[in-house]
């Protein structure tokens, strides 16, 4: 069986006023990124990363 894992960026800030802050993460986005990092460090095996 094939297993496909899709990983997306965390939640972004809303109401960005300029391009520099357009893609910054919200507090929740930072928490999501932290959780993902901990999960991946836990040894999630990948055969291929594209």
ABEGO torsion letter per residue (X at the ends): XBBBBBBBBBBBBBGBABAAAAABBBAAAAAAAAAAAAAAAAGBBBABBX
